[in-house]
Amino acid sequence: MNPECMNCCNKEEKERYRDIVDTQHLVIEDLTECINGIAEIIHMQMPLEYQDEWLLRIIETGIWRPEYND
């Protein structure tokens, strides 16, 4: 927690701040796992099917949405 916030915030604000930080930490962990997944696929020169599966998971989770030109 930000040391400046320790003395200026009430208990509810401190708890809300902790919840936000915890949520951001989980998001960062999830994104790091996604990056590690594609890095491993590339590093190991795995078949394109693995990239396709990875990309499908990224699309399904909403991390990336392809832009289609109609």
C-alpha positions as a Markdown table, in Angstrom:
| # | Residue | x | y | z |
|---|---|---|---|---|
| 1 | Met | 0.0 | 0.0 | 0.0 |
| 2 | Asn | 1.1 | 3.5 | -0.7 |
| 3 | Pro | 2.6 | 4.9 | 2.5 |
| 4 | Glu | 1.0 | 8.2 | 1.9 |
| 5 | Cys | -2.4 | 6.6 | 1.9 |
| 6 | Met | -1.9 | 5.0 | 5.3 |
| 7 | Asn | -2.6 | 8.2 | 7.2 |
| 8 | Cys | -5.0 | 9.9 | 4.9 |
| 9 | Cys | -7.6 | 7.2 | 4.2 |
| 10 | Asn | -10.3 | 5.7 | 6.3 |
| 11 | Lys | -10.7 | 2.0 | 6.8 |
| 12 | Glu | -13.1 | 1.5 | 3.8 |
| 13 | Glu | -10.9 | 3.4 | 1.5 |
| 14 | Lys | -7.9 | 1.4 | 2.5 |
| 15 | Glu | -9.8 | -1.9 | 1.9 |
| 16 | Arg | -11.0 | -0.7 | -1.5 |
| 17 | Tyr | -7.4 | 0.3 | -2.4 |
| 18 | Arg | -6.2 | -3.2 | -1.3 |
| 19 | Asp | -8.9 | -4.8 | -3.4 |
| 20 | Ile | -8.0 | -2.8 | -6.5 |
| 21 | Val | -4.3 | -3.6 | -6.0 |
| 22 | Asp | -5.1 | -7.3 | -5.6 |
| 23 | Thr | -7.3 | -7.3 | -8.7 |
| 24 | Gln | -4.6 | -5.6 | -10.7 |
| 25 | His | -2.0 | -8.1 | -9.5 |
| 26 | Leu | -4.2 | -11.0 | -10.7 |
| 27 | Val | -4.7 | -9.4 | -14.1 |
| 28 | Ile | -0.9 | -8.9 | -14.4 |
| 29 | Glu | -0.4 | -12.6 | -13.5 |
| 30 | Asp | -2.9 | -13.7 | -16.1 |
| 31 | Leu | -1.4 | -11.5 | -18.8 |
| 32 | Thr | 2.1 | -12.7 | -17.9 |
| 33 | Glu | 1.0 | -16.3 | -18.2 |
| 34 | Cys | -0.4 | -15.5 | -21.7 |
| 35 | Ile | 2.8 | -13.9 | -22.8 |
| 36 | Asn | 4.8 | -16.9 | -21.4 |
| 37 | Gly | 2.6 | -19.3 | -23.3 |
| 38 | Ile | 3.2 | -17.8 | -26.7 |
| 39 | Ala | 6.9 | -17.2 | -25.9 |
| 40 | Glu | 7.2 | -20.9 | -25.1 |
| 41 | Ile | 5.4 | -21.9 | -28.3 |
| 42 | Ile | 7.7 | -19.7 | -30.4 |
| 43 | His | 10.9 | -20.7 | -28.6 |
| 44 | Met | 10.2 | -24.4 | -29.0 |
| 45 | Gln | 9.1 | -23.8 | -32.6 |
| 46 | Met | 6.0 | -25.8 | -32.0 |
| 47 | Pro | 3.5 | -26.5 | -34.9 |
| 48 | Leu | 1.0 | -23.7 | -35.9 |
| 49 | Glu | -1.8 | -25.7 | -34.3 |
| 50 | Tyr | -0.4 | -24.7 | -30.9 |
| 51 | Gln | -0.4 | -21.0 | -31.9 |
| 52 | Asp | -4.0 | -21.4 | -33.2 |
| 53 | Glu | -5.1 | -22.9 | -29.8 |
| 54 | Trp | -3.3 | -20.1 | -27.9 |
| 55 | Leu | -4.9 | -17.4 | -30.1 |
| 56 | Leu | -8.3 | -18.9 | -29.7 |
| 57 | Arg | -7.9 | -18.8 | -25.9 |
| 58 | Ile | -6.8 | -15.1 | -26.1 |
| 59 | Ile | -9.8 | -14.3 | -28.3 |
| 60 | Glu | -12.2 | -16.2 | -26.0 |
| 61 | Thr | -11.0 | -14.4 | -22.9 |
| 62 | Gly | -11.4 | -11.0 | -24.6 |
| 63 | Ile | -7.8 | -10.1 | -24.4 |
| 64 | Trp | -7.6 | -9.5 | -28.2 |
| 65 | Arg | -10.3 | -9.1 | -30.8 |
| 66 | Pro | -9.3 | -9.4 | -34.4 |
| 67 | Glu | -10.3 | -6.6 | -36.8 |
| 68 | Tyr | -12.0 | -8.0 | -39.8 |
| 69 | Asn | -12.0 | -6.0 | -43.1 |
| 70 | Asp | -15.4 | -6.6 | -44.7 |
